[in-house]
Amino acid sequence: MTDLDKIEAQIPALRRYAHALMRDAEAGDDLVQDCLERAVAKLHQRRPDGALRAWLFRILINRHRDLMRRAPRPGHLIAVDELPSEPSRQAGQEAHMALRETEAAIARLPEDQRRALLLVALDGATFDEAATMLDIPRGTLMSRLARARASLRTMTGRGGATSAAPKPTGRPNR
């Protein structure tokens, strides 16, 4: 199997992650195309003993960072009269609403936490793979994941289940 065949095998995972990062399928596909273009152009610079998947994801993440730095920052406040009017409709199923709430909460996470969470939760990368892809230590990745998960529990109102556990007193049971 040639390097190009191995790269081609990674395209579905790259697309899935890019779509989640960009929150837009078309922009995600453009990001993947940029990533693949750079990967093919720099293939001769790749370490032969390094993991191809991690190398490709690092290119994708760095390209995403470049795009985010250059993108104009939208304001977070919008006048009420500028909001688009949407037709009213009956609410869907609870699961659909919970999914939308979680999706919105993920979008509000800080970028570093969102990247880590999407790599591990959506793409199924191991902790070591994700740390390599993000070019951070494993402990930093674990910390970002813990903060992202705690923030999601708080933002979605599902944080109460973990606080019900009794706190240790520091004294041994007798």
C-alpha positions as CSV (number, residue, x, y, z in Angstrom):
1,M,0.0,0.0,0.0
2,T,1.5,3.3,-1.1
3,D,1.5,6.5,1.1
4,L,-1.2,8.0,-1.1
5,D,-3.4,5.0,-0.6
6,K,-2.8,5.3,3.2
7,I,-3.7,9.0,3.0
8,E,-6.8,8.2,1.0
9,A,-7.9,5.7,3.7
10,Q,-7.9,8.6,6.3
11,I,-10.2,10.9,4.3
12,P,-13.4,9.8,6.0
13,A,-12.0,10.5,9.5
14,L,-10.5,13.8,8.4
15,R,-13.9,14.9,6.9
16,R,-15.8,13.9,10.0
17,Y,-13.5,15.9,12.2
18,A,-13.4,18.9,9.9
19,H,-17.2,19.0,9.6
20,A,-17.4,19.1,13.4
21,L,-14.7,21.7,13.7
22,M,-16.1,24.0,11.0
23,R,-19.8,23.3,11.8
24,D,-20.4,23.4,8.0
25,A,-20.0,20.5,5.6
26,E,-18.8,22.6,2.7
27,A,-16.3,24.5,4.8
28,G,-15.2,21.2,6.3
29,D,-14.6,19.7,2.9
30,D,-12.6,22.8,1.9
31,L,-10.5,22.3,5.0
32,V,-9.9,18.6,4.2
33,Q,-8.9,19.6,0.7
34,D,-6.4,22.1,2.0
35,C,-5.1,19.5,4.4
36,L,-4.7,16.9,1.7
37,E,-3.0,19.3,-0.7
38,R,-0.4,20.2,2.0
39,A,0.1,16.6,2.9
40,V,0.8,15.5,-0.6
41,A,3.1,18.5,-1.2
42,K,5.0,17.8,2.1
43,L,5.0,14.0,1.9
44,H,8.7,13.9,1.3
45,Q,9.2,15.8,4.7
46,R,7.2,13.3,6.7
47,R,9.1,11.1,9.2
48,P,8.7,7.5,7.9
49,D,8.5,6.2,11.5
50,G,5.7,8.7,12.5
51,A,2.0,7.9,12.6
52,L,0.4,9.0,9.3
53,R,-3.0,9.6,10.9
54,A,-1.5,11.9,13.6
55,W,0.5,13.7,11.0
56,L,-2.6,14.3,8.8
57,F,-4.7,15.5,11.7
58,R,-2.0,17.8,12.9
59,I,-1.9,19.4,9.4
60,L,-5.7,19.7,9.5
61,I,-5.7,21.3,13.0
62,N,-3.0,23.7,12.1
63,R,-4.8,24.7,8.9
64,H,-8.0,25.2,11.0
65,R,-6.0,27.4,13.4
66,D,-4.7,29.5,10.5
67,L,-8.2,30.0,9.2
68,M,-9.6,31.0,12.6
69,R,-6.8,33.5,13.2
70,R,-7.6,35.2,9.8
71,A,-11.4,35.0,10.1
72,P,-13.1,38.2,11.3
73,R,-14.4,37.7,14.8
74,P,-18.2,38.1,14.8
75,G,-19.8,40.1,17.6
76,H,-21.6,38.1,20.3
77,L,-24.5,40.5,20.6
78,I,-27.2,40.8,17.9
79,A,-30.0,43.3,18.0
80,V,-33.4,41.7,18.4
81,D,-34.8,43.2,15.2
82,E,-31.8,41.7,13.2
83,L,-32.7,38.1,14.3
84,P,-34.1,36.0,11.5
85,S,-37.7,35.1,11.9
86,E,-38.3,31.4,11.9
87,P,-41.6,29.7,11.3
88,S,-43.0,28.3,14.5
89,R,-43.5,24.6,14.7
90,Q,-44.3,22.1,17.3
91,A,-41.3,20.9,19.4
92,G,-39.7,17.6,18.3
93,Q,-38.7,14.7,20.5
94,E,-36.8,15.2,23.7
95,A,-33.7,13.4,22.4
96,H,-33.6,15.7,19.4
97,M,-33.7,18.7,21.7
98,A,-31.1,17.3,24.0
99,L,-28.8,16.7,21.0
100,R,-29.3,20.3,19.8
101,E,-28.6,21.6,23.3
102,T,-25.4,19.5,23.5
103,E,-24.4,20.6,20.0
104,A,-24.8,24.3,21.1
105,A,-22.9,23.7,24.3
106,I,-20.0,22.1,22.4
107,A,-19.9,25.2,20.1
108,R,-19.6,27.4,23.2
109,L,-16.6,25.5,24.6
110,P,-13.2,27.1,24.3
111,E,-11.5,26.1,21.1
112,D,-8.8,24.0,22.7
113,Q,-11.3,22.0,24.8
114,R,-13.6,21.6,21.8
115,R,-10.8,20.2,19.6
116,A,-9.8,17.7,22.3
117,L,-13.4,16.6,22.9
118,L,-14.2,16.1,19.2
119,L,-11.1,14.1,18.6
120,V,-11.7,11.7,21.4
121,A,-15.5,11.6,21.5
122,L,-16.5,12.0,17.9
123,D,-13.5,10.5,16.0
124,G,-12.6,7.9,18.6
125,A,-9.0,8.8,18.8
126,T,-7.1,7.3,21.8
127,F,-5.7,9.7,24.4
128,D,-2.2,9.2,23.1
129,E,-3.3,9.7,19.4
130,A,-5.3,12.9,20.3
131,A,-2.4,14.3,22.3
132,T,0.0,13.7,19.4
133,M,-2.5,15.2,16.9
134,L,-2.9,18.3,19.0
135,D,0.8,18.5,19.8
136,I,0.2,18.6,23.6
137,P,1.2,16.4,26.5
138,R,-1.2,13.6,27.4
139,G,-1.9,15.2,30.8
140,T,-2.9,18.4,29.2
141,L,-5.3,16.6,26.9
142,M,-6.8,14.8,29.9
143,S,-7.3,18.1,31.7
144,R,-8.9,19.7,28.7
145,L,-11.3,16.8,28.3
146,A,-12.2,16.9,32.0
147,R,-12.9,20.6,31.8
148,A,-14.9,20.2,28.6
149,R,-17.0,17.5,30.0
150,A,-17.6,19.4,33.2
151,S,-18.6,22.5,31.2
152,L,-21.0,20.5,29.1
153,R,-22.6,19.0,32.2
154,T,-23.1,22.5,33.6
155,M,-24.3,24.1,30.3
156,T,-26.8,21.3,29.7
157,G,-28.0,21.1,33.3
158,R,-26.8,17.5,33.7
159,G,-24.2,18.3,36.4
160,G,-26.3,17.3,39.4
161,A,-25.8,13.5,39.1
162,T,-22.1,13.7,40.0
163,S,-22.5,16.0,43.0
164,A,-24.7,13.5,44.8
165,A,-21.8,11.3,45.8
166,P,-20.7,11.7,49.4
167,K,-17.5,13.5,49.9
168,P,-14.7,11.7,51.7
169,T,-14.0,13.0,55.2
170,G,-10.4,12.0,55.3
171,R,-10.9,9.8,58.3
172,P,-10.8,6.0,58.0
173,N,-14.1,4.1,58.6
174,R,-14.2,2.2,62.0
